[in-house]
Amino acid sequence: MVAHKYRIGQTVHFVKPSRGGGIGGTPAGNFRVVSLMPEYLGNNQYRLESVSDGHQRVVTESEIVQQ
């Protein structure tokens, strides 16, 4: 298991994944790391909270970049 790259309280940028192609979903933007979660398919996961509206979501490390 690889250590998480980001830490709780850190602000990161969610990069909307290109998979799917459907309309909707969470738009890209700035999120705060709320908690570190176990890895999924070899990729660390995080619970993030939107800086703008408080919306929370779970993402993998590959879907976020450092702010």
N, CA, C and O atoms as a Tripos MOL2 file, in Angstrom:
@<TRIPOS>MOLECULE
protein
  268   267    67     0     0
PROTEIN
NO_CHARGES

@<TRIPOS>ATOM
      1 N           0.8420   -1.1870    0.0000 N.3       1 MET1
      2 CA          0.0000    0.0000    0.0000 C.3       1 MET1
      3 C           0.8860    1.2490    0.0000 C.2       1 MET1
      4 O           1.8340    1.3480    0.7800 O.2       1 MET1
      5 N           0.5730    2.1820   -0.8670 N.am      2 VAL2
      6 CA          1.3150    3.4260   -0.9950 C.3       2 VAL2
      7 C           0.6510    4.4960   -0.1210 C.2       2 VAL2
      8 O          -0.5760    4.5680   -0.0490 O.2       2 VAL2
      9 N           1.4590    5.3180    0.5350 N.am      3 ALA3
     10 CA          0.9270    6.3790    1.3960 C.3       3 ALA3
     11 C           0.1140    7.3780    0.5690 C.2       3 ALA3
     12 O           0.3920    7.5990   -0.6090 O.2       3 ALA3
     13 N          -0.8940    7.9770    1.2080 N.am      4 HIS4
     14 CA         -1.6950    9.0030    0.5500 C.3       4 HIS4
     15 C          -0.8260   10.2170    0.2230 C.2       4 HIS4
     16 O           0.0360   10.6020    1.0120 O.2       4 HIS4
     17 N          -1.0540   10.8070   -0.9290 N.am      5 LYS5
     18 CA         -0.2850   11.9580   -1.4020 C.3       5 LYS5
     19 C          -0.7630   13.2560   -0.7440 C.2       5 LYS5
     20 O           0.0340   14.1630   -0.5030 O.2       5 LYS5
     21 N          -2.0660   13.3400   -0.4560 N.am      6 TYR6
     22 CA         -2.6550   14.5600    0.1110 C.3       6 TYR6
     23 C          -3.0550   14.3160    1.5550 C.2       6 TYR6
     24 O          -3.1980   13.1680    1.9750 O.2       6 TYR6
     25 N          -3.2350   15.3860    2.3190 N.am      7 ARG7
     26 CA         -3.5420   15.2590    3.7450 C.3       7 ARG7
     27 C          -4.8820   15.9320    4.0720 C.2       7 ARG7
     28 O          -5.3720   16.7690    3.3140 O.2       7 ARG7
     29 N          -5.4540   15.5540    5.1990 N.am      8 ILE8
     30 CA         -6.7200   16.1330    5.6460 C.3       8 ILE8
     31 C          -6.5470   17.6420    5.8220 C.2       8 ILE8
     32 O          -5.5600   18.1060    6.3940 O.2       8 ILE8
     33 N          -7.5300   18.3990    5.3180 N.am      9 GLY9
     34 CA         -7.5070   19.8510    5.4140 C.3       9 GLY9
     35 C          -6.8880   20.5270    4.2010 C.2       9 GLY9
     36 O          -7.0590   21.7320    4.0130 O.2       9 GLY9
     37 N          -6.1830   19.7850    3.3870 N.am     10 GLN10
     38 CA         -5.5250   20.3550    2.2040 C.3      10 GLN10
     39 C          -6.5670   20.6480    1.1230 C.2      10 GLN10
     40 O          -7.5180   19.8850    0.9510 O.2      10 GLN10
     41 N          -6.3880   21.7510    0.4000 N.am     11 THR11
     42 CA         -7.2570   22.0830   -0.7200 C.3      11 THR11
     43 C          -6.6340   21.5300   -1.9910 C.2      11 THR11
     44 O          -5.4540   21.7470   -2.2710 O.2      11 THR11
     45 N          -7.4550   20.8080   -2.7610 N.am     12 VAL12
     46 CA         -7.0110   20.1850   -4.0060 C.3      12 VAL12
     47 C          -7.9830   20.5660   -5.1150 C.2      12 VAL12
     48 O          -9.0510   21.1180   -4.8500 O.2      12 VAL12
     49 N          -7.6110   20.2710   -6.3470 N.am     13 HIS13
     50 CA         -8.4820   20.5480   -7.4930 C.3      13 HIS13
     51 C          -8.9760   19.2290   -8.0600 C.2      13 HIS13
     52 O          -8.1790   18.3870   -8.4730 O.2      13 HIS13
     53 N         -10.2980   19.0470   -8.0800 N.am     14 PHE14
     54 CA        -10.9030   17.8580   -8.6630 C.3      14 PHE14
     55 C         -10.9240   18.0240  -10.1720 C.2      14 PHE14
     56 O         -11.4130   19.0290  -10.6880 O.2      14 PHE14
     57 N         -10.3920   17.0360  -10.8760 N.am     15 VAL15
     58 CA        -10.3640   17.0470  -12.3320 C.3      15 VAL15
     59 C         -11.4430   16.0810  -12.7970 C.2      15 VAL15
     60 O         -11.3280   14.8720  -12.5980 O.2      15 VAL15
     61 N         -12.4810   16.6080  -13.4110 N.am     16 LYS16
     62 CA        -13.6060   15.7670  -13.8530 C.3      16 LYS16
     63 C         -13.0820   14.6720  -14.7800 C.2      16 LYS16
     64 O         -12.4510   14.9680  -15.7950 O.2      16 LYS16
     65 N         -13.3410   13.4060  -14.4370 N.am     17 PRO17
     66 CA        -12.8430   12.3210  -15.2710 C.3      17 PRO17
     67 C         -13.4860   12.3290  -16.6520 C.2      17 PRO17
     68 O         -14.6360   12.7400  -16.8080 O.2      17 PRO17
     69 N         -12.7400   11.8760  -17.6480 N.am     18 SER18
     70 CA        -13.2460   11.8870  -19.0200 C.3      18 SER18
     71 C         -14.0940   10.6660  -19.3390 C.2      18 SER18
     72 O         -14.7420   10.6160  -20.3840 O.2      18 SER18
     73 N         -14.0960    9.6850  -18.4480 N.am     19 ARG19
     74 CA        -14.8780    8.4780  -18.7200 C.3      19 ARG19
     75 C         -16.3750    8.7720  -18.6370 C.2      19 ARG19
     76 O         -16.7900    9.7540  -18.0220 O.2      19 ARG19
     77 N         -17.1480    7.9430  -19.2380 N.am     20 GLY20
     78 CA        -18.6020    8.0840  -19.1580 C.3      20 GLY20
     79 C         -19.1850    8.7800  -20.3640 C.2      20 GLY20
     80 O         -19.7610    8.1260  -21.2330 O.2      20 GLY20
     81 N         -19.0530   10.0670  -20.4360 N.am     21 GLY21
     82 CA        -19.6040   10.8080  -21.5580 C.3      21 GLY21
     83 C         -21.0270   11.2910  -21.3270 C.2      21 GLY21
     84 O         -21.6010   11.9520  -22.1930 O.2      21 GLY21
     85 N         -21.6100   10.9710  -20.1670 N.am     22 GLY22
     86 CA        -22.9670   11.4150  -19.8840 C.3      22 GLY22
     87 C         -22.9960   12.8580  -19.4140 C.2      22 GLY22
     88 O         -21.9540   13.4510  -19.1330 O.2      22 GLY22
     89 N         -24.1720   13.4090  -19.3320 N.am     23 ILE23
     90 CA        -24.3480   14.7830  -18.8600 C.3      23 ILE23
     91 C         -24.5170   14.7440  -17.3420 C.2      23 ILE23
     92 O         -25.1130   13.8100  -16.8070 O.2      23 ILE23
     93 N         -24.0020   15.7400  -16.6600 N.am     24 GLY24
     94 CA        -24.1770   15.8190  -15.2110 C.3      24 GLY24
     95 C         -22.9010   15.4520  -14.4780 C.2      24 GLY24
     96 O         -21.8070   15.5050  -15.0390 O.2      24 GLY24
     97 N         -23.0570   15.0760  -13.2110 N.am     25 GLY25
     98 CA        -21.8970   14.7640  -12.3930 C.3      25 GLY25
     99 C         -21.3890   16.0170  -11.7090 C.2      25 GLY25
    100 O         -21.9130   17.1130  -11.9070 O.2      25 GLY25
    101 N         -20.3730   15.8340  -10.9130 N.am     26 THR26
    102 CA        -19.7890   16.9490  -10.1820 C.3      26 THR26
    103 C         -18.8250   17.7050  -11.0830 C.2      26 THR26
    104 O         -17.9340   17.0960  -11.6730 O.2      26 THR26
    105 N         -18.9820   19.0110  -11.2000 N.am     27 PRO27
    106 CA        -18.0500   19.7760  -12.0290 C.3      27 PRO27
    107 C         -16.6700   19.8520  -11.3810 C.2      27 PRO27
    108 O         -16.5310   19.7230  -10.1650 O.2      27 PRO27
    109 N         -15.6640   20.0620  -12.2100 N.am     28 ALA28
    110 CA        -14.3070   20.2430  -11.7000 C.3      28 ALA28
    111 C         -14.2920   21.4720  -10.7970 C.2      28 ALA28
    112 O         -15.1150   22.3730  -10.9600 O.2      28 ALA28
    113 N         -13.3650   21.5120   -9.8520 N.am     29 GLY29
    114 CA        -13.2690   22.6710   -8.9660 C.3      29 GLY29
    115 C         -12.4130   22.3840   -7.7570 C.2      29 GLY29
    116 O         -11.8030   21.3210   -7.6470 O.2      29 GLY29
    117 N         -12.3750   23.3460   -6.8480 N.am     30 ASN30
    118 CA        -11.5720   23.2230   -5.6380 C.3      30 ASN30
    119 C         -12.3530   22.5200   -4.5430 C.2      30 ASN30
    120 O         -13.5110   22.8370   -4.2750 O.2      30 ASN30
    121 N         -11.6810   21.5460   -3.9100 N.am     31 PHE31
    122 CA        -12.2660   20.7550   -2.8420 C.3      31 PHE31
    123 C         -11.2790   20.6610   -1.6930 C.2      31 PHE31
    124 O         -10.0690   20.7630   -1.8950 O.2      31 PHE31
    125 N         -11.8000   20.4650   -0.4760 N.am     32 ARG32
    126 CA        -10.9750   20.2750    0.7110 C.3      32 ARG32
    127 C         -11.0000   18.7950    1.0770 C.2      32 ARG32
    128 O         -12.0570   18.1650    1.0440 O.2      32 ARG32
    129 N          -9.8430   18.2370    1.4230 N.am     33 VAL33
    130 CA         -9.7620   16.8330    1.8230 C.3      33 VAL33
    131 C         -10.3710   16.6960    3.2190 C.2      33 VAL33
    132 O          -9.8900   17.3040    4.1740 O.2      33 VAL33
    133 N         -11.4330   15.8910    3.3300 N.am     34 VAL34
    134 CA        -12.1350   15.6840    4.5950 C.3      34 VAL34
    135 C         -11.6030   14.4370    5.2970 C.2      34 VAL34
    136 O         -11.4270   14.4360    6.5150 O.2      34 VAL34
    137 N         -11.3480   13.3700    4.5270 N.am     35 SER35
    138 CA        -10.8120   12.1520    5.1260 C.3      35 SER35
    139 C         -10.0620   11.3250    4.0940 C.2      35 SER35
    140 O         -10.3000   11.4250    2.8900 O.2      35 SER35
    141 N          -9.1410   10.4980    4.6060 N.am     36 LEU36
    142 CA         -8.3880    9.5660    3.7720 C.3      36 LEU36
    143 C          -9.1290    8.2410    3.8180 C.2      36 LEU36
    144 O          -9.5790    7.8130    4.8810 O.2      36 LEU36
    145 N          -9.2550    7.5940    2.6780 N.am     37 MET37
    146 CA         -9.9940    6.3360    2.6000 C.3      37 MET37
    147 C          -9.0860    5.2440    2.0500 C.2      37 MET37
    148 O          -8.0410    5.5390    1.4700 O.2      37 MET37
    149 N          -9.4760    3.9870    2.2280 N.am     38 PRO38
    150 CA         -8.6510    2.8820    1.7250 C.3      38 PRO38
    151 C          -8.5260    2.9250    0.2040 C.2      38 PRO38
    152 O          -9.3510    3.5200   -0.4890 O.2      38 PRO38
    153 N          -7.4910    2.2900   -0.2870 N.am     39 GLU39
    154 CA         -7.2970    2.2550   -1.7350 C.3      39 GLU39
    155 C          -8.3650    1.3960   -2.4120 C.2      39 GLU39
    156 O          -8.9530    0.5050   -1.8000 O.2      39 GLU39
    157 N          -8.5940    1.6900   -3.6840 N.am     40 TYR40
    158 CA         -9.5430    0.9490   -4.5030 C.3      40 TYR40
    159 C          -8.8600    0.6470   -5.8240 C.2      40 TYR40
    160 O          -8.4870    1.5640   -6.5560 O.2      40 TYR40
    161 N          -8.6960   -0.6110   -6.1310 N.am     41 LEU41
    162 CA         -8.0120   -1.0390   -7.3580 C.3      41 LEU41
    163 C          -6.6300   -0.4060   -7.4740 C.2      41 LEU41
    164 O          -6.2140    0.0150   -8.5530 O.2      41 LEU41
    165 N          -5.9300   -0.3470   -6.3490 N.am     42 GLY42
    166 CA         -4.5640    0.1670   -6.3370 C.3      42 GLY42
    167 C          -4.4300    1.6800   -6.3580 C.2      42 GLY42
    168 O          -3.3290    2.1960   -6.5510 O.2      42 GLY42
    169 N          -5.5280    2.4010   -6.1640 N.am     43 ASN43
    170 CA         -5.4950    3.8560   -6.1990 C.3      43 ASN43
    171 C          -6.0910    4.3910   -4.8920 C.2      43 ASN43
    172 O          -7.2250    4.0490   -4.5580 O.2      43 ASN43
    173 N          -5.3520    5.2230   -4.1460 N.am     44 ASN44
    174 CA         -5.8500    5.8000   -2.8950 C.3      44 ASN44
    175 C          -7.1200    6.5980   -3.1470 C.2      44 ASN44
    176 O          -7.2930    7.1970   -4.2090 O.2      44 ASN44
    177 N          -8.0120    6.5970   -2.1480 N.am     45 GLN45
    178 CA         -9.2550    7.3510   -2.2480 C.3      45 GLN45
    179 C          -9.3120    8.4190   -1.1550 C.2      45 GLN45
    180 O          -8.6520    8.3240   -0.1210 O.2      45 GLN45
    181 N         -10.1320    9.4420   -1.4280 N.am     46 TYR46
    182 CA        -10.3150   10.5640   -0.5140 C.3      46 TYR46
    183 C         -11.7790   10.9560   -0.4860 C.2      46 TYR46
    184 O         -12.4820   10.8300   -1.4890 O.2      46 TYR46
    185 N         -12.2430   11.4360    0.6720 N.am     47 ARG47
    186 CA        -13.5420   12.1030    0.7370 C.3      47 ARG47
    187 C         -13.2310   13.5890    0.6750 C.2      47 ARG47
    188 O         -12.4660   14.1150    1.4840 O.2      47 ARG47
    189 N         -13.8410   14.2590   -0.3040 N.am     48 LEU48
    190 CA        -13.6070   15.6860   -0.5150 C.3      48 LEU48
    191 C         -14.8960   16.4640   -0.2890 C.2      48 LEU48
    192 O         -15.9960   15.9340   -0.4450 O.2      48 LEU48
    193 N         -14.7390   17.7400    0.0850 N.am     49 GLU49
    194 CA        -15.8720   18.6460    0.2570 C.3      49 GLU49
    195 C         -15.6220   19.8820   -0.5930 C.2      49 GLU49
    196 O         -14.5590   20.4970   -0.5110 O.2      49 GLU49
    197 N         -16.6080   20.2410   -1.4090 N.am     50 SER50
    198 CA        -16.4770   21.4040   -2.2810 C.3      50 SER50
    199 C         -16.2780   22.6770   -1.4650 C.2      50 SER50
    200 O         -16.9860   22.9120   -0.4860 O.2      50 SER50
    201 N         -15.3240   23.4840   -1.8670 N.am     51 VAL51
    202 CA        -15.0700   24.7630   -1.2010 C.3      51 VAL51
    203 C         -16.2290   25.7200   -1.4570 C.2      51 VAL51
    204 O         -16.5410   26.5530   -0.6060 O.2      51 VAL51
    205 N         -16.8740   25.6120   -2.6280 N.am     52 SER52
    206 CA        -17.9220   26.5590   -2.9970 C.3      52 SER52
    207 C         -19.3030   26.2380   -2.4200 C.2      52 SER52
    208 O         -20.0270   27.1540   -2.0310 O.2      52 SER52
    209 N         -19.6870   24.9410   -2.3570 N.am     53 ASP53
    210 CA        -21.0510   24.6480   -1.9250 C.3      53 ASP53
    211 C         -21.1780   23.5450   -0.8700 C.2      53 ASP53
    212 O         -22.2950   23.2030   -0.4820 O.2      53 ASP53
    213 N         -20.0640   22.9830   -0.3980 N.am     54 GLY54
    214 CA        -20.1140   21.9780    0.6580 C.3      54 GLY54
    215 C         -20.4490   20.5700    0.1980 C.2      54 GLY54
    216 O         -20.4970   19.6490    1.0130 O.2      54 GLY54
    217 N         -20.6820   20.3890   -1.1040 N.am     55 HIS55
    218 CA        -20.9870   19.0650   -1.6560 C.3      55 HIS55
    219 C         -19.8160   18.1260   -1.3860 C.2      55 HIS55
    220 O         -18.6620   18.5040   -1.5890 O.2      55 HIS55
    221 N         -20.1010   16.8960   -0.9250 N.am     56 GLN56
    222 CA        -19.0400   15.9280   -0.6680 C.3      56 GLN56
    223 C         -19.0810   14.8130   -1.6970 C.2      56 GLN56
    224 O         -20.1410   14.4560   -2.2120 O.2      56 GLN56
    225 N         -17.9000   14.2670   -1.9890 N.am     57 ARG57
    226 CA        -17.8020   13.1350   -2.9080 C.3      57 ARG57
    227 C         -16.5540   12.3400   -2.5830 C.2      57 ARG57
    228 O         -15.6320   12.8530   -1.9480 O.2      57 ARG57
    229 N         -16.5210   11.0850   -3.0160 N.am     58 VAL58
    230 CA        -15.3530   10.2260   -2.8590 C.3      58 VAL58
    231 C         -14.6770   10.1370   -4.2210 C.2      58 VAL58
    232 O         -15.3260    9.8570   -5.2290 O.2      58 VAL58
    233 N         -13.3670   10.3780   -4.2440 N.am     59 VAL59
    234 CA        -12.6090   10.3370   -5.5030 C.3      59 VAL59
    235 C         -11.3270    9.5440   -5.3020 C.2      59 VAL59
    236 O         -10.8840    9.3310   -4.1730 O.2      59 VAL59
    237 N         -10.7410    9.1160   -6.4010 N.am     60 THR60
    238 CA         -9.4440    8.4600   -6.3390 C.3      60 THR60
    239 C          -8.3610    9.5100   -6.5240 C.2      60 THR60
    240 O          -8.6120   10.6060   -7.0240 O.2      60 THR60
    241 N          -7.1530    9.1510   -6.1090 N.am     61 GLU61
    242 CA         -6.0310   10.0880   -6.1840 C.3      61 GLU61
    243 C          -5.7550   10.5560   -7.6120 C.2      61 GLU61
    244 O          -5.2830   11.6740   -7.8200 O.2      61 GLU61
    245 N          -6.0470    9.7080   -8.5880 N.am     62 SER62
    246 CA         -5.8010   10.0870   -9.9850 C.3      62 SER62
    247 C          -6.7610   11.1530  -10.4910 C.2      62 SER62
    248 O          -6.5430   11.7160  -11.5630 O.2      62 SER62
    249 N          -7.8300   11.4440   -9.7310 N.am     63 GLU63
    250 CA         -8.8110   12.4320  -10.1530 C.3      63 GLU63
    251 C          -8.5840   13.8150   -9.5380 C.2      63 GLU63
    252 O          -9.3680   14.7360   -9.7710 O.2      63 GLU63
    253 N          -7.5100   13.9610   -8.7530 N.am     64 ILE64
    254 CA         -7.2510   15.2580   -8.1280 C.3      64 ILE64
    255 C          -5.7870   15.6560   -8.3290 C.2      64 ILE64
    256 O          -4.9030   14.8160   -8.5000 O.2      64 ILE64
    257 N          -5.5700   16.9730   -8.2990 N.am     65 VAL65
    258 CA         -4.2190   17.5260   -8.3990 C.3      65 VAL65
    259 C          -4.0430   18.5500   -7.2800 C.2      65 VAL65
    260 O          -5.0160   19.1000   -6.7640 O.2      65 VAL65
    261 N          -2.8040   18.7910   -6.9220 N.am     66 GLN66
    262 CA         -2.5170   19.7390   -5.8380 C.3      66 GLN66
    263 C          -2.8910   21.1440   -6.2600 C.2      66 GLN66
    264 O          -2.6310   21.5570   -7.3900 O.2      66 GLN66
    265 N          -3.5040   21.8720   -5.3460 N.am     67 GLN67
    266 CA         -3.9330   23.2610   -5.5880 C.3      67 GLN67
    267 C          -2.7730   24.1900   -5.4960 C.2      67 GLN67
    268 O          -2.9330   25.3980   -5.6690 O.2      67 GLN67
@<TRIPOS>BOND
     1     1     2 1
     2     2     3 1
     3     3     4 2
     4     3     5 am
     5     5     6 1
     6     6     7 1
     7     7     8 2
     8     7     9 am
     9     9    10 1
    10    10    11 1
    11    11    12 2
    12    11    13 am
    13    13    14 1
    14    14    15 1
    15    15    16 2
    16    15    17 am
    17    17    18 1
    18    18    19 1
    19    19    20 2
    20    19    21 am
    21    21    22 1
    22    22    23 1
    23    23    24 2
    24    23    25 am
    25    25    26 1
    26    26    27 1
    27    27    28 2
    28    27    29 am
    29    29    30 1
    30    30    31 1
    31    31    32 2
    32    31    33 am
    33    33    34 1
    34    34    35 1
    35    35    36 2
    36    35    37 am
    37    37    38 1
    38    38    39 1
    39    39    40 2
    40    39    41 am
    41    41    42 1
    42    42    43 1
    43    43    44 2
    44    43    45 am
    45    45    46 1
    46    46    47 1
    47    47    48 2
    48    47    49 am
    49    49    50 1
    50    50    51 1
    51    51    52 2
    52    51    53 am
    53    53    54 1
    54    54    55 1
    55    55    56 2
    56    55    57 am
    57    57    58 1
    58    58    59 1
    59    59    60 2
    60    59    61 am
    61    61    62 1
    62    62    63 1
    63    63    64 2
    64    63    65 am
    65    65    66 1
    66    66    67 1
    67    67    68 2
    68    67    69 am
    69    69    70 1
    70    70    71 1
    71    71    72 2
    72    71    73 am
    73    73    74 1
    74    74    75 1
    75    75    76 2
    76    75    77 am
    77    77    78 1
    78    78    79 1
    79    79    80 2
    80    79    81 am
    81    81    82 1
    82    82    83 1
    83    83    84 2
    84    83    85 am
    85    85    86 1
    86    86    87 1
    87    87    88 2
    88    87    89 am
    89    89    90 1
    90    90    91 1
    91    91    92 2
    92    91    93 am
    93    93    94 1
    94    94    95 1
    95    95    96 2
    96    95    97 am
    97    97    98 1
    98    98    99 1
    99    99   100 2
   100    99   101 am
   101   101   102 1
   102   102   103 1
   103   103   104 2
   104   103   105 am
   105   105   106 1
   106   106   107 1
   107   107   108 2
   108   107   109 am
   109   109   110 1
   110   110   111 1
   111   111   112 2
   112   111   113 am
   113   113   114 1
   114   114   115 1
   115   115   116 2
   116   115   117 am
   117   117   118 1
   118   118   119 1
   119   119   120 2
   120   119   121 am
   121   121   122 1
   122   122   123 1
   123   123   124 2
   124   123   125 am
   125   125   126 1
   126   126   127 1
   127   127   128 2
   128   127   129 am
   129   129   130 1
   130   130   131 1
   131   131   132 2
   132   131   133 am
   133   133   134 1
   134   134   135 1
   135   135   136 2
   136   135   137 am
   137   137   138 1
   138   138   139 1
   139   139   140 2
   140   139   141 am
   141   141   142 1
   142   142   143 1
   143   143   144 2
   144   143   145 am
   145   145   146 1
   146   146   147 1
   147   147   148 2
   148   147   149 am
   149   149   150 1
   150   150   151 1
   151   151   152 2
   152   151   153 am
   153   153   154 1
   154   154   155 1
   155   155   156 2
   156   155   157 am
   157   157   158 1
   158   158   159 1
   159   159   160 2
   160   159   161 am
   161   161   162 1
   162   162   163 1
   163   163   164 2
   164   163   165 am
   165   165   166 1
   166   166   167 1
   167   167   168 2
   168   167   169 am
   169   169   170 1
   170   170   171 1
   171   171   172 2
   172   171   173 am
   173   173   174 1
   174   174   175 1
   175   175   176 2
   176   175   177 am
   177   177   178 1
   178   178   179 1
   179   179   180 2
   180   179   181 am
   181   181   182 1
   182   182   183 1
   183   183   184 2
   184   183   185 am
   185   185   186 1
   186   186   187 1
   187   187   188 2
   188   187   189 am
   189   189   190 1
   190   190   191 1
   191   191   192 2
   192   191   193 am
   193   193   194 1
   194   194   195 1
   195   195   196 2
   196   195   197 am
   197   197   198 1
   198   198   199 1
   199   199   200 2
   200   199   201 am
   201   201   202 1
   202   202   203 1
   203   203   204 2
   204   203   205 am
   205   205   206 1
   206   206   207 1
   207   207   208 2
   208   207   209 am
   209   209   210 1
   210   210   211 1
   211   211   212 2
   212   211   213 am
   213   213   214 1
   214   214   215 1
   215   215   216 2
   216   215   217 am
   217   217   218 1
   218   218   219 1
   219   219   220 2
   220   219   221 am
   221   221   222 1
   222   222   223 1
   223   223   224 2
   224   223   225 am
   225   225   226 1
   226   226   227 1
   227   227   228 2
   228   227   229 am
   229   229   230 1
   230   230   231 1
   231   231   232 2
   232   231   233 am
   233   233   234 1
   234   234   235 1
   235   235   236 2
   236   235   237 am
   237   237   238 1
   238   238   239 1
   239   239   240 2
   240   239   241 am
   241   241   242 1
   242   242   243 1
   243   243   244 2
   244   243   245 am
   245   245   246 1
   246   246   247 1
   247   247   248 2
   248   247   249 am
   249   249   250 1
   250   250   251 1
   251   251   252 2
   252   251   253 am
   253   253   254 1
   254   254   255 1
   255   255   256 2
   256   255   257 am
   257   257   258 1
   258   258   259 1
   259   259   260 2
   260   259   261 am
   261   261   262 1
   262   262   263 1
   263   263   264 2
   264   263   265 am
   265   265   266 1
   266   266   267 1
   267   267   268 2
@<TRIPOS>SUBSTRUCTURE
     1 MET1         2 RESIDUE 1 A MET
     2 VAL2         6 RESIDUE 1 A VAL
     3 ALA3        10 RESIDUE 1 A ALA
     4 HIS4        14 RESIDUE 1 A HIS
     5 LYS5        18 RESIDUE 1 A LYS
     6 TYR6        22 RESIDUE 1 A TYR
     7 ARG7        26 RESIDUE 1 A ARG
     8 ILE8        30 RESIDUE 1 A ILE
     9 GLY9        34 RESIDUE 1 A GLY
    10 GLN10       38 RESIDUE 1 A GLN
    11 THR11       42 RESIDUE 1 A THR
    12 VAL12       46 RESIDUE 1 A VAL
    13 HIS13       50 RESIDUE 1 A HIS
    14 PHE14       54 RESIDUE 1 A PHE
    15 VAL15       58 RESIDUE 1 A VAL
    16 LYS16       62 RESIDUE 1 A LYS
    17 PRO17       66 RESIDUE 1 A PRO
    18 SER18       70 RESIDUE 1 A SER
    19 ARG19       74 RESIDUE 1 A ARG
    20 GLY20       78 RESIDUE 1 A GLY
    21 GLY21       82 RESIDUE 1 A GLY
    22 GLY22       86 RESIDUE 1 A GLY
    23 ILE23       90 RESIDUE 1 A ILE
    24 GLY24       94 RESIDUE 1 A GLY
    25 GLY25       98 RESIDUE 1 A GLY
    26 THR26      102 RESIDUE 1 A THR
    27 PRO27      106 RESIDUE 1 A PRO
    28 ALA28      110 RESIDUE 1 A ALA
    29 GLY29      114 RESIDUE 1 A GLY
    30 ASN30      118 RESIDUE 1 A ASN
    31 PHE31      122 RESIDUE 1 A PHE
    32 ARG32      126 RESIDUE 1 A ARG
    33 VAL33      130 RESIDUE 1 A VAL
    34 VAL34      134 RESIDUE 1 A VAL
    35 SER35      138 RESIDUE 1 A SER
    36 LEU36      142 RESIDUE 1 A LEU
    37 MET37      146 RESIDUE 1 A MET
    38 PRO38      150 RESIDUE 1 A PRO
    39 GLU39      154 RESIDUE 1 A GLU
    40 TYR40      158 RESIDUE 1 A TYR
    41 LEU41      162 RESIDUE 1 A LEU
    42 GLY42      166 RESIDUE 1 A GLY
    43 ASN43      170 RESIDUE 1 A ASN
    44 ASN44      174 RESIDUE 1 A ASN
    45 GLN45      178 RESIDUE 1 A GLN
    46 TYR46      182 RESIDUE 1 A TYR
    47 ARG47      186 RESIDUE 1 A ARG
    48 LEU48      190 RESIDUE 1 A LEU
    49 GLU49      194 RESIDUE 1 A GLU
    50 SER50      198 RESIDUE 1 A SER
    51 VAL51      202 RESIDUE 1 A VAL
    52 SER52      206 RESIDUE 1 A SER
    53 ASP53      210 RESIDUE 1 A ASP
    54 GLY54      214 RESIDUE 1 A GLY
    55 HIS55      218 RESIDUE 1 A HIS
    56 GLN56      222 RESIDUE 1 A GLN
    57 ARG57      226 RESIDUE 1 A ARG
    58 VAL58      230 RESIDUE 1 A VAL
    59 VAL59      234 RESIDUE 1 A VAL
    60 THR60      238 RESIDUE 1 A THR
    61 GLU61      242 RESIDUE 1 A GLU
    62 SER62      246 RESIDUE 1 A SER
    63 GLU63      250 RESIDUE 1 A GLU
    64 ILE64      254 RESIDUE 1 A ILE
    65 VAL65      258 RESIDUE 1 A VAL
    66 GLN66      262 RESIDUE 1 A GLN
    67 GLN67      266 RESIDUE 1 A GLN
